Amino acid sequence: MSKPYDVDPKLLEILVCPVTRAALIHDKEKNELISKAAGLAYPIRDGIPIMLPEEARELDDSEKS
């Protein structure tokens, strides 16, 4: 697992899910940006959010609530 990164709050304000255009939630522990609307978690690699749906993992049921 890669080391956790802080996401600049200004960047988090402008980034949206490419699938739903919904706001994202930063999960620092898992090093991901979460789109609850799409049920996807986008990875952050070397401090760079990877905003490609094919790179995202699907959230399990417990993560969707």
Summary of the structure (lengths in Angstrom):
residues: 65
radius of gyration: 10.8
end to end distance: 24.3
largest distance: 29.4
contacts: 157
relative contact order: 0.22
helix: 20%
strand: 29%
